[in-house]
Amino acid sequence: MRVRRVASEKSFLQRWPLRILSLLLASPLALILLIHPSMIVDPVTGGYDHRLWMLVMLGISSGFIHGVGFDPRGLVWRILFHPVLGWVLMGLGYAILYKVQMG
């Protein structure tokens, strides 16, 4: 029974709409970080939290890895670059951007 559930989760995450979602979430964050990094600087403190943005970059990497169709084989890499974890970390990035831009 357990093998069937794991296989169904894997096939669910391999569907192309979810892969496109990963690319659509990762691309704007990556472009902001590369082209206009001053958008992430908090105007109150004049800096940004390196630890949080490191996690967001891990999420962006996970989004690109899942989005292009690559499936890591090693257990550590599968956990580190799991699409759901990447979506959560990219959501954190969008929340930080919203907070910085709004105030």
Backbone bond lengths (Angstrom), bond angles and torsions (degrees), N, CA, C in turn:
res aa  C-N    CA-C-N  psi(-1)  N-CA   C-N-CA  omega(-1)  CA-C   N-CA-C  phi
1 M - - - 1.443 - - 1.529 111.20 -
2 R 1.323 116.56 -39.66 1.456 120.66 -178.40 1.530 111.44 -65.35
3 V 1.315 117.36 -39.76 1.460 121.10 -179.70 1.520 110.11 -62.64
4 R 1.301 117.23 -39.00 1.461 121.16 -179.58 1.529 110.96 -63.99
5 R 1.353 117.97 -40.50 1.454 121.24 -179.83 1.524 111.32 -66.97
6 V 1.310 117.61 -43.11 1.457 121.31 178.31 1.521 110.42 -62.95
7 A 1.324 116.51 -42.07 1.464 120.19 179.37 1.514 111.03 -65.17
8 S 1.341 118.46 -38.30 1.459 119.72 179.77 1.523 111.36 -69.86
9 E 1.348 117.90 -36.09 1.465 120.53 176.06 1.522 110.32 -63.94
10 K 1.325 116.21 -42.15 1.454 120.21 -179.34 1.522 110.80 -64.75
11 S 1.316 117.42 -43.75 1.462 119.02 179.68 1.523 110.93 -68.55
12 F 1.335 117.63 -31.99 1.466 120.24 177.13 1.522 110.73 -65.09
13 L 1.318 117.80 -42.73 1.464 121.35 -178.78 1.518 112.78 -74.06
14 Q 1.327 118.27 -15.53 1.460 120.75 -179.74 1.519 112.92 -89.95
15 R 1.294 118.38 1.89 1.465 120.61 178.89 1.516 109.90 -70.66
16 W 1.327 115.61 145.03 1.469 120.00 -173.38 1.525 113.87 -66.64
17 P 1.346 122.19 -30.41 1.474 117.70 177.15 1.528 112.80 -63.31
18 L 1.327 116.77 -35.09 1.461 119.19 178.39 1.524 111.47 -72.87
19 R 1.313 116.06 -33.05 1.471 118.91 176.26 1.533 110.32 -67.28
20 I 1.318 116.84 -39.53 1.466 120.18 177.00 1.527 109.92 -65.72
21 L 1.330 117.03 -39.28 1.462 120.50 176.22 1.524 110.82 -58.15
22 S 1.324 117.21 -43.00 1.467 120.59 178.63 1.519 111.09 -60.47
23 L 1.333 116.61 -44.50 1.470 119.48 178.82 1.526 111.74 -66.06
24 L 1.327 116.93 -39.38 1.460 120.16 -179.71 1.523 112.55 -68.76
25 L 1.305 117.66 -29.89 1.461 120.26 176.26 1.528 111.74 -78.38
26 A 1.319 117.28 -35.87 1.462 120.93 -175.09 1.523 113.21 -79.37
27 S 1.316 117.68 -36.67 1.468 120.97 -173.25 1.529 114.39 -60.81
28 P 1.345 120.30 -50.76 1.474 118.37 -179.27 1.525 113.10 -62.65
29 L 1.332 116.95 -39.83 1.465 118.87 178.62 1.523 111.26 -63.34
30 A 1.318 116.87 -42.76 1.462 120.23 179.39 1.525 110.71 -64.05
31 L 1.320 116.85 -41.56 1.465 119.81 179.70 1.526 111.43 -65.81
32 I 1.321 117.46 -39.52 1.469 119.94 177.38 1.516 110.46 -62.94
33 L 1.322 116.97 -43.84 1.468 119.96 -179.44 1.525 112.10 -66.61
34 L 1.331 117.21 -33.52 1.465 119.98 -177.21 1.526 113.21 -86.64
35 I 1.317 117.10 -41.70 1.465 120.35 -172.97 1.521 113.22 -91.91
36 H 1.323 116.82 -41.27 1.463 119.74 -174.20 1.538 110.58 -134.37
37 P 1.333 117.67 66.68 1.463 119.91 -175.33 1.528 114.05 -66.50
38 S 1.321 118.08 -16.23 1.464 119.15 178.51 1.526 112.12 -68.67
39 M 1.340 117.62 -13.19 1.465 120.07 177.01 1.516 112.46 -68.70
40 I 1.322 117.59 -20.58 1.459 119.56 -177.73 1.521 112.71 -95.35
41 V 1.321 118.17 -0.86 1.457 121.57 -179.31 1.521 109.02 -80.61
42 D 1.313 116.11 127.12 1.456 121.99 178.73 1.530 109.25 -72.02
43 P 1.336 118.75 122.18 1.466 120.04 -177.57 1.527 113.38 -66.76
44 V 1.322 118.36 -24.55 1.461 121.20 -179.09 1.520 110.73 -73.91
45 T 1.322 116.72 -49.14 1.465 120.09 -177.15 1.521 112.75 -92.05
46 G 1.314 117.38 -19.52 1.458 121.04 -179.03 1.517 113.37 76.96
47 G 1.318 118.55 16.52 1.464 122.16 -179.92 1.512 110.05 -150.08
48 Y 1.321 115.05 -164.99 1.453 120.30 177.87 1.517 108.97 -147.62
49 D 1.302 115.04 160.31 1.462 121.47 -177.12 1.524 109.52 -84.64
50 H 1.310 117.18 108.97 1.464 122.40 -177.38 1.529 111.98 -61.69
51 R 1.335 116.97 -38.79 1.463 119.94 -177.71 1.521 111.47 -64.95
52 L 1.340 116.72 -44.27 1.462 119.01 179.56 1.519 111.30 -65.78
53 W 1.330 117.41 -41.44 1.466 119.17 -179.06 1.524 111.76 -70.81
54 M 1.332 116.76 -25.63 1.461 118.87 174.43 1.534 109.62 -66.33
55 L 1.329 116.99 -40.01 1.461 120.40 176.19 1.525 111.46 -65.93
56 V 1.328 116.52 -39.30 1.464 120.28 177.83 1.533 110.07 -63.47
57 M 1.319 117.21 -40.64 1.468 120.10 177.91 1.531 111.60 -64.80
58 L 1.329 117.04 -33.70 1.462 120.23 173.84 1.534 109.56 -63.62
59 G 1.331 116.51 -40.81 1.456 120.32 176.92 1.517 112.54 -64.39
60 I 1.333 116.52 -39.62 1.469 120.92 177.44 1.531 109.57 -63.25
61 S 1.313 116.38 -43.41 1.471 120.26 177.93 1.517 110.75 -60.91
62 S 1.323 115.63 -42.89 1.462 120.22 178.22 1.522 110.85 -62.64
63 G 1.325 117.00 -39.53 1.458 120.56 178.46 1.511 112.48 -63.33
64 F 1.315 117.05 -43.01 1.462 120.01 178.66 1.534 111.38 -68.77
65 I 1.334 116.60 -40.15 1.470 120.04 179.79 1.527 109.96 -62.67
66 H 1.313 117.17 -46.19 1.467 120.43 179.80 1.526 110.34 -70.29
67 G 1.324 116.60 -39.41 1.457 120.71 -175.96 1.515 114.75 -64.76
68 V 1.314 117.16 -34.23 1.469 119.20 -179.65 1.526 111.96 -85.91
69 G 1.339 117.45 -4.03 1.456 119.93 174.75 1.510 115.27 97.16
70 F 1.307 118.16 11.27 1.463 120.47 179.97 1.517 108.98 -85.22
71 D 1.323 117.40 133.95 1.460 122.85 176.53 1.520 108.75 -119.39
72 P 1.350 117.60 109.30 1.467 119.99 179.59 1.518 111.32 -61.08
73 R 1.336 116.07 146.68 1.464 120.98 -178.12 1.513 113.00 -94.03
74 G 1.315 117.52 -39.50 1.458 120.64 -177.39 1.522 111.92 -70.48
75 L 1.320 116.65 146.06 1.455 121.75 -176.72 1.527 111.79 -60.70
76 V 1.320 117.24 -44.90 1.467 120.63 -179.26 1.521 110.41 -62.27
77 W 1.328 117.41 -43.01 1.459 120.67 -179.51 1.526 111.38 -69.24
78 R 1.338 117.24 -36.17 1.467 120.12 177.62 1.522 110.83 -64.11
79 I 1.329 117.15 -39.11 1.466 120.77 178.54 1.520 110.23 -71.23
80 L 1.328 117.04 -45.84 1.463 121.65 -176.78 1.523 112.26 -64.55
81 F 1.324 117.64 -37.56 1.458 121.53 -177.37 1.529 112.44 -110.35
82 H 1.324 117.61 30.81 1.468 120.86 177.89 1.532 108.44 -66.24
83 P 1.319 118.16 136.85 1.463 120.56 -176.25 1.524 113.87 -59.70
84 V 1.311 117.80 -37.95 1.466 119.64 -178.56 1.531 110.37 -66.24
85 L 1.310 117.28 -41.88 1.462 120.77 175.55 1.525 110.06 -61.71
86 G 1.318 116.45 -41.11 1.463 120.09 177.74 1.516 112.14 -62.59
87 W 1.331 117.49 -40.70 1.467 120.08 178.98 1.526 110.96 -63.99
88 V 1.325 116.34 -39.55 1.466 120.09 178.92 1.524 110.46 -64.96
89 L 1.329 116.49 -44.54 1.468 119.97 -179.02 1.521 111.46 -68.54
90 M 1.334 117.99 -35.69 1.464 119.60 175.79 1.529 110.37 -68.94
91 G 1.329 117.38 -34.99 1.459 120.63 173.98 1.516 110.87 -61.71
92 L 1.332 117.43 -38.50 1.458 121.72 174.13 1.525 110.38 -60.24
93 G 1.319 116.77 -41.50 1.457 120.62 178.66 1.523 112.25 -62.95
94 Y 1.328 115.88 -43.17 1.465 118.84 177.75 1.526 111.33 -66.53
95 A 1.339 117.52 -35.76 1.458 120.56 177.10 1.527 111.20 -65.59
96 I 1.324 117.11 -40.73 1.467 120.72 177.48 1.530 110.06 -64.38
97 L 1.327 116.54 -44.74 1.468 119.72 177.49 1.523 111.52 -59.08
98 Y 1.317 116.95 -42.80 1.458 120.86 179.70 1.525 110.51 -62.94
99 K 1.340 116.40 -44.59 1.448 120.76 179.99 1.525 111.45 -62.66
100 V 1.315 116.55 -43.37 1.468 120.49 -178.93 1.530 110.58 -66.81
101 Q 1.328 116.88 -42.44 1.465 120.15 -176.71 1.536 112.15 -72.88
102 M 1.324 117.52 -30.48 1.460 120.41 -177.86 1.518 113.33 -90.75
103 G 1.310 116.20 -9.97 1.399 110.42 175.65 1.407 127.29 161.31
